[in-house]
Amino acid sequence: MRVLFIGDVVGEPGRRAVRELVPRLRERLVLDYVVANGENSAGGAGITPATARELFEAGVDVVTSGDHLWDQREVSQLLESEPRFVRPANYPAGVPGRGWTLCTRMGCAPLAVMNLQGRTFMAALENPFLVGPAVAAEARAATPCVLLDFHAEATSEKIALGWHLDGQVSAVIGTHTHVQTADERILPGGTACLTDAGCTGGQDGVLGREWRPVVERFVKLTPQKFGVCAARVVLHGCLMELDDATGRARSILRVAEPLAPG
């Protein structure tokens, strides 16, 4: 099984990159599934049914989220009715939505996609180190191939969860910090890890936002409106090959696919 994971899609430039590049990448890389973190797809903060629909129509099979989940009121529609959209599984019981989903495609083994959110420098959700194994086991009962998007701030927390879940999931891919890391590897138990998949959107800014207001915020310590960066758009993520029968990762490669200007 060949799976492309796409790092945080930021605003219209990120959606455009997905729209234009994913159909080509599906063919060129012979992809079975495409998963994307879409929590910044609506103006750089949150997700709506409309922006999710753009990603699905472009060829994304499952959209994950994170700490910007609640930034757009319309997200409730996705949480209540869209099985291809997942939110962090470590929210308390009773919160709308699902923490993992099963993705199927004709001629392919099923892929489970789960989502967790870190707690270091972020909201105090349930402990992902305690919730993760139980959710992974539930997903593994449906398929041996389980992909986890771990949306977290601290690199140490991301790496530690990879070791904690080694052999229990096929991959632990970090999101949220928007800078692609160069530490892709496969742990002894067969779990592929990457600390951060990067940002899909404009790169000539700060984490997908225009750089000038961000610098102004640091200089003057006053509120600023952070516009979405549209300069030098790149699709960032990683390509994984998983063993259909065991779920073990065979390979993981970083992806940085530029969108041609125009």
C-alpha positions as CSV (number, residue, x, y, z in Angstrom):
1,M,0.0,0.0,0.0
2,R,1.3,3.4,-1.0
3,V,0.1,6.4,1.1
4,L,0.7,10.1,0.7
5,F,0.3,12.2,3.8
6,I,0.0,16.0,3.2
7,G,1.2,18.4,5.9
8,D,-1.0,21.3,7.2
9,V,-2.9,22.8,4.2
10,V,-2.9,26.6,4.8
11,G,-5.6,28.7,3.1
12,E,-6.4,29.1,-0.5
13,P,-2.8,28.7,-1.7
14,G,-2.6,25.4,0.1
15,R,-5.9,24.2,-1.3
16,R,-4.8,25.2,-4.8
17,A,-1.6,23.1,-4.4
18,V,-3.7,20.1,-3.4
19,R,-6.2,20.7,-6.2
20,E,-3.5,21.0,-8.9
21,L,-0.9,18.6,-7.6
22,V,-2.7,15.6,-6.0
23,P,-4.2,14.3,-9.2
24,R,-0.7,14.3,-10.8
25,L,0.9,12.8,-7.7
26,R,-1.7,10.0,-7.5
27,E,-0.7,8.9,-11.0
28,R,3.0,9.5,-10.8
29,L,3.5,7.9,-7.4
30,V,0.9,5.2,-7.9
31,L,-0.9,6.1,-4.7
32,D,-3.5,4.0,-3.0
33,Y,-4.6,6.7,-0.4
34,V,-4.1,10.4,0.2
35,V,-4.5,11.9,3.7
36,A,-4.2,15.6,4.5
37,N,-4.3,17.7,7.6
38,G,-6.9,20.4,6.7
39,E,-7.3,22.3,10.0
40,N,-5.9,25.5,8.5
41,S,-7.6,25.2,5.1
42,A,-10.1,28.0,5.7
43,G,-8.3,31.3,5.6
44,G,-5.4,29.8,7.5
45,A,-7.5,29.1,10.6
46,G,-10.0,26.2,10.8
47,I,-11.9,24.2,8.3
48,T,-15.4,24.5,6.7
49,P,-17.5,22.0,4.7
50,A,-16.6,24.0,1.6
51,T,-12.8,23.8,2.1
52,A,-13.0,20.2,3.1
53,R,-15.0,19.5,-0.1
54,E,-12.2,21.1,-2.2
55,L,-9.7,18.7,-0.7
56,F,-12.0,15.6,-1.2
57,E,-12.7,16.6,-4.8
58,A,-9.0,16.9,-5.4
59,G,-8.4,13.3,-4.4
60,V,-7.9,13.4,-0.7
61,D,-9.4,10.4,1.0
62,V,-9.3,11.5,4.7
63,V,-8.8,15.0,6.3
64,T,-7.4,15.3,9.8
65,S,-7.4,18.3,12.1
66,G,-5.9,19.6,15.3
67,D,-6.0,22.6,17.7
68,H,-7.7,24.9,15.2
69,L,-10.6,22.5,14.9
70,W,-13.2,25.0,16.4
71,D,-12.0,28.2,14.6
72,Q,-14.9,28.0,12.1
73,R,-18.5,27.5,13.3
74,E,-19.4,25.4,10.3
75,V,-17.1,22.7,11.4
76,S,-20.0,21.2,13.4
77,Q,-21.5,20.0,10.1
78,L,-18.3,18.0,9.3
79,L,-18.1,16.6,12.8
80,E,-21.7,15.4,12.7
81,S,-22.0,14.1,9.1
82,E,-18.6,13.6,7.3
83,P,-17.0,10.1,7.9
84,R,-13.9,11.2,6.0
85,F,-13.1,13.9,8.6
86,V,-11.4,13.1,11.9
87,R,-10.7,15.2,15.0
88,P,-8.2,14.4,17.8
89,A,-9.3,11.2,19.5
90,N,-8.2,12.4,22.9
91,Y,-11.2,14.9,23.3
92,P,-13.4,13.9,26.2
93,A,-16.3,11.5,25.6
94,G,-19.4,13.2,24.2
95,V,-17.6,15.6,21.9
96,P,-19.0,15.4,18.3
97,G,-17.0,13.7,15.6
98,R,-14.7,10.7,15.4
99,G,-11.1,10.2,16.4
100,W,-10.4,7.6,13.6
101,T,-12.0,6.4,10.4
102,L,-11.6,3.5,8.1
103,C,-10.8,4.3,4.5
104,T,-11.5,1.7,1.7
105,R,-10.8,1.8,-2.0
106,M,-11.6,-0.8,-4.7
107,G,-8.6,-3.2,-5.1
108,C,-6.8,-1.8,-2.0
109,A,-6.4,-3.1,1.5
110,P,-8.3,-0.8,4.0
111,L,-6.4,2.1,5.8
112,A,-7.4,3.4,9.2
113,V,-6.5,7.0,9.9
114,M,-6.5,8.3,13.5
115,N,-5.8,11.7,14.9
116,L,-4.3,12.7,18.3
117,Q,-3.4,16.1,19.8
118,G,-0.4,16.8,22.0
119,R,-0.6,18.6,25.4
120,T,2.8,20.3,25.7
121,F,2.2,24.0,25.1
122,M,-1.3,23.2,23.9
123,A,-4.8,22.6,25.4
124,A,-5.0,20.0,28.1
125,L,-6.9,17.2,26.3
126,E,-6.8,13.7,27.5
127,N,-3.3,12.2,27.7
128,P,-2.5,10.9,24.1
129,F,0.0,8.4,25.6
130,L,-2.9,6.7,27.4
131,V,-5.6,7.2,24.7
132,G,-3.4,6.3,21.7
133,P,-2.9,2.6,22.4
134,A,-6.6,2.0,23.0
135,V,-7.6,3.8,19.8
136,A,-4.9,2.1,17.8
137,A,-6.1,-1.3,19.0
138,E,-9.6,-0.5,17.9
139,A,-8.4,0.6,14.5
140,R,-6.2,-2.4,14.1
141,A,-9.2,-4.7,14.7
142,A,-10.4,-3.4,11.3
143,T,-7.1,-3.3,9.4
144,P,-3.4,-3.8,10.2
145,C,-2.6,-0.5,8.3
146,V,-3.1,2.4,10.7
147,L,-1.8,5.9,10.1
148,L,-1.7,8.4,13.0
149,D,-1.6,12.2,12.5
150,F,-0.1,13.5,15.8
151,H,-0.8,17.2,16.0
152,A,1.6,18.5,18.6
153,E,3.9,21.4,19.3
154,A,6.9,19.8,21.0
155,T,9.3,17.6,18.9
156,S,10.1,15.6,22.0
157,E,6.4,14.7,22.5
158,K,6.1,13.7,18.9
159,I,9.2,11.5,18.9
160,A,8.2,9.9,22.2
161,L,4.8,9.0,21.0
162,G,6.4,7.3,18.0
163,W,8.4,5.1,20.3
164,H,5.4,4.5,22.5
165,L,3.3,3.3,19.7
166,D,6.0,1.5,17.7
167,G,4.6,-1.8,16.4
168,Q,1.0,-0.7,17.2
169,V,0.5,1.6,14.3
170,S,2.0,1.8,10.8
171,A,3.1,5.4,11.0
172,V,3.2,8.4,13.4
173,I,3.4,11.6,11.3
174,G,3.6,14.9,13.1
175,T,1.8,18.1,12.2
176,H,1.2,21.6,13.6
177,T,4.6,23.2,13.5
178,H,4.5,23.7,9.7
179,V,8.3,23.1,9.2
180,Q,9.2,19.9,7.5
181,T,11.7,17.9,9.5
182,A,14.5,15.7,8.1
183,D,14.2,12.9,10.6
184,E,12.1,10.3,8.8
185,R,12.8,6.8,9.9
186,I,11.3,3.4,10.6
187,L,11.5,2.3,14.2
188,P,12.3,-1.4,15.2
189,G,8.7,-2.4,15.5
190,G,7.9,-1.3,11.9
191,T,6.4,2.2,12.6
192,A,7.4,5.0,10.2
193,C,7.9,8.3,11.9
194,L,8.4,11.9,10.8
195,T,8.4,14.7,13.4
196,D,6.6,17.2,11.1
197,A,5.3,16.8,7.6
198,G,5.5,20.5,6.9
199,C,3.2,23.2,5.5
200,T,1.3,23.0,2.2
201,G,1.0,26.6,1.1
202,G,3.2,29.7,0.7
203,Q,6.8,29.2,1.8
204,D,8.1,32.8,1.6
205,G,6.4,33.8,4.8
206,V,6.2,32.5,8.4
207,L,4.5,29.1,8.8
208,G,2.2,29.8,5.8
209,R,1.4,33.4,6.8
210,E,2.6,36.7,5.4
211,W,5.9,37.6,7.1
212,R,5.5,41.4,7.6
213,P,2.6,41.3,10.2
214,V,4.3,38.5,12.0
215,V,7.5,40.5,12.3
216,E,5.5,43.5,13.4
217,R,3.9,41.4,16.1
218,F,7.3,40.4,17.4
219,V,8.7,43.9,17.2
220,K,5.8,46.0,18.6
221,L,4.0,43.3,20.7
222,T,0.7,44.6,19.3
223,P,-2.1,42.6,17.7
224,Q,-1.8,42.0,13.9
225,K,-3.9,40.3,11.3
226,F,-1.8,37.5,9.8
227,G,-2.7,37.2,6.1
228,V,-2.1,33.9,4.2
229,C,1.2,33.8,2.3
230,A,0.8,33.0,-1.4
231,A,4.4,33.2,-2.4
232,R,6.3,30.1,-3.5
233,V,3.6,27.5,-2.9
234,V,4.8,24.0,-2.1
235,L,3.0,20.8,-1.2
236,H,4.9,19.2,1.8
237,G,4.3,15.8,3.2
238,C,5.6,12.2,3.0
239,L,5.2,9.1,1.0
240,M,4.9,5.8,2.8
241,E,4.8,2.2,1.6
242,L,3.0,-0.2,4.0
243,D,2.8,-3.9,4.1
244,D,-0.9,-4.8,3.5
245,A,-0.7,-8.0,5.6
246,T,1.2,-6.8,8.6
247,G,0.8,-3.0,8.6
248,R,4.6,-2.6,9.0
249,A,6.1,0.3,7.1
250,R,8.5,-0.6,4.3
251,S,9.7,2.9,3.5
252,I,9.1,6.6,4.2
253,L,10.2,9.5,2.0
254,R,9.7,13.2,2.5
255,V,7.8,15.0,-0.3
256,A,8.3,18.7,-1.3
257,E,6.4,19.3,-4.5
258,P,6.4,22.9,-5.8
259,L,3.4,24.4,-7.5
260,A,4.3,26.2,-10.7
261,P,3.7,29.9,-10.6
262,G,0.8,31.3,-12.5
